[in-house]
Amino acid sequence: MQTHQMFKTSPTYAPAMSKGQLSGKLWSSLQDICELLHIPVGTSVANDVTVFQHVQFKAGQRIYTIGQPFDMLYIVNSGFLKTVMIDVSGSEQVLSFPMKGDLFGVDGIHTAHYASESVALTNCDIILVPFKKFTAIGRTHAELETAIYGVMSGELIREHAMLNMLGSLSAEARVARFLMSLSDRFTEMGYSGKQFNLRMTRQEIGSYLGLTLETVSRTLSAFNEIGLISVDQRAIEIKDVQTLTTLRRLPPSRARAKQEAASAVKRATIAEASQHAACESISVAVA
């Protein structure tokens, strides 16, 4: 069965693309786009007069939905989003968390329909890149087209690295790598990489990492307990970069050791009670 057959098409939503009042300019030049994507700018690009519209989305609004006809690429100018697949039962699988400087919507190129759904986690300022305009620019600036394909390739490499991580790392290591990845991204954007707020829920983090909500919450609490991080609701402070970067598994803590010991005693007590009951049943039967 092909992948796209495994997921249902979401109901059709009208993307919330009314202009509204944006903080800052409503349009970006081609040079602005290149700088946001960290693409070197040549003289021809700097002199190009092509402009791209900004659209503001509120937290919770969908940018595009599964099955919607593809005609647009998107670049995050500010804010945080998630892209998800939705299975036949309506459950979400988080694929990525686009943030400033990320290009998304690429999955629509292959079938001319979006294969995922994108939702704003915070208020967002998104730059629209009509695909027809993109291909026209590629004919004019061949080096730019190659560079943008390089950006797309980078996203694929990131996804492959995530798949490899899910298959090879423990739950603790997955959460640690996720926190350090966020730390690196915040640093790249000019913010603090040591203190930041999680823009996504623990449920969404779990979906992204292939873990349950309970496992994510328990792991963050364990990190807090042994001093790797300080956590208060969604506020995170990274305290031990080296350990989080190289962590494979957590050593057992006193609290977890006590909990595991208590569970072992409970299991032994239940087993002993069951054995005693079985012996009494046998004695009664013999009598």
N, C-alpha and C positions, 0 to 999 in steps of 0.2 A: 504494500500500500504506500503511495506517495505521501510525503509529509503533509502537504497542504490538505489532503483528504482527512487527516486525523483531527483537524480543528474546524470548529464551526465558524460560520460567518457571523460577525456581530450584527445587531440591528443597525440600520443605517442612521447615523447621527449627522446633523448638519454641523460641520466644524465651526467653532466659535471664532470667526475671523473678522468680527467688527473691529474697526480701528481703535476706538476708545481714546483715552488720553494716555499717551506713553510718556514716560520720563525719558527725555532725550529725543533724538531725531527719529523720524518715521522712516528714513531711508538710509541705506548703507551703499557706499561705492564698491566697485570690484576690489579696489585696494584694501578697503576695510575688511571685506570678506577674507581676503588672503591673509591679512594680519591676524584675524581671529582664528583661522585654521593653521597658523604658523607656517604659511607657505611663502617662500622668498618672492619678493615683488620686483619685476623688471620694469624698464621704462615704459614699454607698451601697455602694461597693466596699469601703471600709475597714471597714464594719460587716458585710460578708457573711461567713457562717460556713462557706462552702464550702471544702473542703480537697482537696489533690491528692497522690497518693502518689509517693514517690521510689523508684526502682529502680536498683540498682547493676549495671553490666555490666563484665566484665573485658575487657582488650585482646584483640581478635580475635573477640569475640562479636558475633553479629548481633542487631540490635534488631528488624528486620522484614525480610522477603524479598520479592522480586518475585512478584506474583501472590497474596500473602497477603491475606485479606479485611481491608479497612480498618475500623478502629473506634477508632483512637487517634491523637492528635497528640502530639508529644514536644517538650520544651524541655530544652536542655542546661543543667544547673546547674553542672557541672564536667566537665572532660575534653574530648577531641577525637575526632571521628568522621569518616567519609567516607560519602557516598552515591554509589552507582554504578549504572550500567546494565550488563547482561551480554548480549553478542551471541550469536548462534547457535553460535559456535565456543567460547564460554566466556570470551572476552576481556572485561576490565573497561574501562569508560569512566567515569572519575571525574567526578561532577557538581558536588560541593561538599564543603567541609570544615566541617561544623557545629562550633561551639564555644560557650562560655558565652554564654547569652542568645539563642541561635538557636532558632527554631521550625522543626521539620522533620516530614516525614510527610504534608505537604499534598498531595502528588501522588496520594494515595489517594482524595481526595474525589470526583474526576470519575467514576471507574468503580467505586467502592467496593472496589477492590483496589489495593494499592501497586504503582506502576509502576517503582519503583527498590528498591534494597537498601541498608540502612544497617548499617555495621560500626564497632565501637569501635576507634579507633587506640590509645587509652590506657584505663586504668580510668576509667569514667565514672559520674557521678551524673545520672540522667535523671528528669525530672518527667513523669508520665503525665497526659495531658489527654483523657479519654474524649470522643469527638466528640459523643455525645448530651448529656453534661454541658455541653459548650461551647455547643451550640445552646440548651440550657435557660437558661444564663447570659445568652445574647444576648437572650432574650425578657425577662429581668429587668433587664438593664443594656444598653440599646440603644447607648449611647455606647461601651461596652466592646467590643461586637461590631464596631462600625465601626473601632475602633482596632486590633483584632486582624486584621481584614481589611487594614488599612493595613500591618501587619507582613508579612502574606503578600505584598502587592503589592510591598513593598520587596525581598523575596527574588526576585521575578520581575524587577524592575528590575536587580538585581545579576546575575542570569543573562544578561539581555539585554546588559548591559555587557560581560560575559565573552565572549559570542559576537561582539560587535563588535570586541573586542580581538584575538580569535583570527584574525579576518579581515583586520585592518589593520596589526598590529604585527609587527616582527621578533622572532625568537626571544629576542634579548637584552632587548628591551623587555618582552616577556611575563614573563620571569623577574624583571626589575626591578620591574614593577608588582605581581607576586605577592608579592615580599618586602616591598614597601611596604604592601601591603594587610594582610599579617600584622602588620607593625609597628604599623599603626593599630589593628588589633583588639586586640593585646596592650596597647596604651596605654589603650584604652577599658576593658579589664578590670582596669586598675590595676597592670599589670605593666610591666616595661621594654620599650619599643618599639625600643630600640637593641641589646639583647642578649637572644636567645631561642633555644630549641631547636626545630628542625623536628620536628613530630610525625608527619609523613608521609615516605615514602621518596622518593627522586628519581624512581623509576618512577611513583609516584602523582602527583607534581608534573607530570611529563611528560604523563601521561594527562589531567590536568586542563587543561593548557595547550596540548594538541595538539602536543607535542614528544616526541622520543625520550629515553630515559634518558641516552644519550650526550650529546645536546645540552644537557640540563639540567646534567649534571656538568661538561661543558666550559665552559658559560657561568658557572657558579658559580666555577670555577677562574680564569676570565678576570677576573671581578669582583674576586676575591681578589688576583690578580696586579697589577692597576692601582690597588688601594687603595680600591675602592668598598665592599668588605666584608672582614671577616676570617671565614674559614670553617674549621672543624675538625670533620669528620664531620657531625653534625647541629647543631652549635653555630654560630650566626650572630651576628656583630656588625656592625651597620650603621655605616659610617664616613662616607659621603657621601650624605646624604638628598637634597640638591638634584639631584645628577646622576642618582641612581636614579629620582627622580620624573619627570624630564624626558627620560630617555635614549631615543633612537631606535635608534641602532646604535653598536656599539663601534668606536673607532678601532683600526687594526691595531697589535698589539703587536710587539715585536722577535721574540719567540718564534714568534708566528703568522706574521709576515712571513718568518722563516727557513724555517718549515715549508712555507709556500706557495711560496717560491722553490725549495726542494728538490723539491717536487712538480712544479713547472713544468719544472725541469731533467730530472727523471725522465721526464716525459711527452715532452719534446723528444728525449731519448736513445732512448726506445722508438720514436718516430716516425722518427728518423734511421736506426735499425737496421732497421726495417721497410722503409724506402725503399731502403737499401743492399741488402737481401736481394732486393727486387723487381728492382733493377737487375741483380744477378748472375744472377737467373733468366732475365731477358730476354737477357743476354749469352750464356748457355749455350744458350738456344733458337736464337739467331741462328747460333751456331757450329755 
